[in-house]
């Protein structure tokens, strides 16, 4: 079985010297059993991963653990291959470990297939985003071009003024669109005015409550007594307001909106929860993509949300703050977005 196995099989003694090397291992590594017998088994692993391999091998001998490791290796033709090894202790009937068995599999095809799939998905997403950007700019600029042509064809000063005002509004929308895309890509920390964390959440909750007073949405704030902690006002307000607007849009018929803040050690945590229509697993996976909008979301109050940029902007800013943003959701059971950022923020 050892010699006829389709995977590479290598057996060692307690000193991790190779004592057996099957034909499949010879095909994978391009070396014969005679060449490899008596050598250090860790030598089959390239130098960057060799120290980790030694630790895993020693744990197999000392603790009886089974471990796996993946690494790149070049074959005799110089081509890169992806290999996976499984390290298993070899024990006697009395339970005494006297060596290790290393099984080697060539997983190059699998890794390349997964990589190709990810690349394909990335290109599809990029194509969708490019199409959405083109669509929005076409809508904005198309109306401007038509109006300018109409104004140039006449000599009415009042019409020319109206066209200029319309052009200014269109350019402002285009600028806002580009700022949203840049915030997603780079994070927008152009303004670093500081304020107290608790004060920011209290004021933002109060503004939200007044703004949606007639929408049938109950707004609550969960905030324990916290010491004064300085945070970047504009950046964090932008993040929370986008999450709040997303929650409001998910509850067109009313519901409950909860904003929660907490501090755990060196980490600040903010949650925005709603009782809205929620998201499917597929929608949840894509909710931070620019221009992606959940199917159930038919409310489009502010321009940023209408373009599907709110969550993408929040994602970009949080990433640039050195934090993370996650989402949990189920259809018809609402959503919870959680932001964590370090108390000591990057400059």
ChimeraX attribute file (.defattr): number of C-alpha atoms within 10 A of each C-alpha:
attribute: neighborCount
match mode: 1-to-1
recipient: residues
	/A:1	6
	/A:2	15
	/A:3	14
	/A:4	11
	/A:5	13
	/A:6	14
	/A:7	20
	/A:8	23
	/A:9	23
	/A:10	25
	/A:11	23
	/A:12	23
	/A:13	18
	/A:14	16
	/A:15	14
	/A:16	21
	/A:17	19
	/A:18	23
	/A:19	18
	/A:20	19
	/A:21	23
	/A:22	20
	/A:23	20
	/A:24	21
	/A:25	24
	/A:26	16
	/A:27	14
	/A:28	19
	/A:29	15
	/A:30	13
	/A:31	14
	/A:32	14
	/A:33	16
	/A:34	10
	/A:35	10
	/A:36	19
	/A:37	17
	/A:38	16
	/A:39	14
	/A:40	14
	/A:41	24
	/A:42	19
	/A:43	12
	/A:44	13
	/A:45	20
	/A:46	14
	/A:47	11
	/A:48	10
	/A:49	14
	/A:50	16
	/A:51	13
	/A:52	14
	/A:53	25
	/A:54	16
	/A:55	11
	/A:56	20
	/A:57	29
	/A:58	19
	/A:59	17
	/A:60	21
	/A:61	24
	/A:62	12
	/A:63	11
	/A:64	18
	/A:65	14
	/A:66	17
	/A:67	16
	/A:68	15
	/A:69	15
	/A:70	17
	/A:71	16
	/A:72	18
	/A:73	18
	/A:74	15
	/A:75	13
	/A:76	12
	/A:77	7
	/A:78	8
	/A:79	9
	/A:80	12
	/A:81	17
	/A:82	17
	/A:83	19
	/A:84	17
	/A:85	21
	/A:86	17
	/A:87	24
	/A:88	22
	/A:89	25
	/A:90	20
	/A:91	14
	/A:92	9
	/A:93	6
	/A:94	6
	/A:95	9
	/A:96	12
	/A:97	18
	/A:98	15
	/A:99	23
	/A:100	27
	/A:101	22
	/A:102	26
	/A:103	19
	/A:104	23
	/A:105	19
	/A:106	18
	/A:107	16
	/A:108	15
	/A:109	11
	/A:110	11
	/A:111	14
	/A:112	13
	/A:113	12
	/A:114	12
	/A:115	12
	/A:116	12
	/A:117	12
	/A:118	12
	/A:119	12
	/A:120	12
	/A:121	12
	/A:122	12
	/A:123	12
	/A:124	12
	/A:125	16
	/A:126	14
	/A:127	12
	/A:128	15
	/A:129	16
	/A:130	13
	/A:131	12
	/A:132	17
	/A:133	18
	/A:134	12
	/A:135	11
	/A:136	16
	/A:137	16
	/A:138	12
	/A:139	12
	/A:140	18
	/A:141	15
	/A:142	12
	/A:143	14
	/A:144	20
	/A:145	13
	/A:146	11
	/A:147	19
	/A:148	16
	/A:149	11
	/A:150	14
	/A:151	19
	/A:152	12
	/A:153	9
	/A:154	10
	/A:155	10
	/A:156	10
	/A:157	10
	/A:158	10
	/A:159	16
	/A:160	17
	/A:161	12
	/A:162	13
	/A:163	22
	/A:164	16
	/A:165	12
	/A:166	16
	/A:167	19
	/A:168	13
	/A:169	14
	/A:170	19
	/A:171	16
	/A:172	13
	/A:173	17
	/A:174	16
	/A:175	12
	/A:176	14
	/A:177	19
	/A:178	14
	/A:179	15
	/A:180	24
	/A:181	19
	/A:182	16
	/A:183	21
	/A:184	25
	/A:185	17
	/A:186	16
	/A:187	22
	/A:188	22
	/A:189	18
	/A:190	8
	/A:191	10
	/A:192	14
	/A:193	12
	/A:194	15
	/A:195	16
	/A:196	15
	/A:197	22
	/A:198	20
	/A:199	13
	/A:200	20
	/A:201	21
	/A:202	16
	/A:203	11
	/A:204	17
	/A:205	22
	/A:206	14
	/A:207	12
	/A:208	17
	/A:209	17
	/A:210	10
	/A:211	10
	/A:212	14
	/A:213	12
	/A:214	9
	/A:215	14
	/A:216	13
	/A:217	19
	/A:218	14
	/A:219	18
	/A:220	15
	/A:221	16
	/A:222	13
	/A:223	15
	/A:224	11
	/A:225	8
	/A:226	12
	/A:227	10
	/A:228	11
	/A:229	15
	/A:230	17
	/A:231	23
	/A:232	18
	/A:233	17
	/A:234	17
	/A:235	22
	/A:236	25
	/A:237	16
	/A:238	17
	/A:239	21
	/A:240	24
	/A:241	18
	/A:242	22
	/A:243	27
	/A:244	25
	/A:245	18
	/A:246	24
	/A:247	26
	/A:248	25
	/A:249	23
	/A:250	25
	/A:251	23
	/A:252	16
	/A:253	11
	/A:254	18
	/A:255	18
	/A:256	17
	/A:257	25
	/A:258	18
	/A:259	23
	/A:260	18
	/A:261	21
	/A:262	18
	/A:263	20
	/A:264	10
	/A:265	8
	/A:266	9
	/A:267	14
	/A:268	19
	/A:269	18
	/A:270	21
	/A:271	22
	/A:272	22
	/A:273	23
	/A:274	30
	/A:275	21
	/A:276	27
	/A:277	22
	/A:278	24
	/A:279	24
	/A:280	14
	/A:281	13
	/A:282	9
	/A:283	17
	/A:284	17
	/A:285	11
	/A:286	13
	/A:287	20
	/A:288	23
	/A:289	19
	/A:290	26
	/A:291	24
	/A:292	20
	/A:293	20
	/A:294	18
	/A:295	10
	/A:296	14
	/A:297	17
	/A:298	13
	/A:299	14
	/A:300	15
	/A:301	12
	/A:302	12
	/A:303	13
	/A:304	19
	/A:305	20
	/A:306	16
	/A:307	18
	/A:308	22
	/A:309	25
	/A:310	31
	/A:311	28
	/A:312	25
	/A:313	29
	/A:314	27
	/A:315	28
	/A:316	24
	/A:317	25
	/A:318	25
	/A:319	19
	/A:320	21
	/A:321	23
	/A:322	15
	/A:323	20
	/A:324	17
	/A:325	21
	/A:326	13
	/A:327	17
	/A:328	14
	/A:329	21
	/A:330	16
	/A:331	14
	/A:332	14
	/A:333	13
	/A:334	21
	/A:335	23
	/A:336	21
	/A:337	21
	/A:338	18
	/A:339	24
	/A:340	22
	/A:341	22
	/A:342	18
	/A:343	20
	/A:344	14
	/A:345	13
	/A:346	9
	/A:347	8
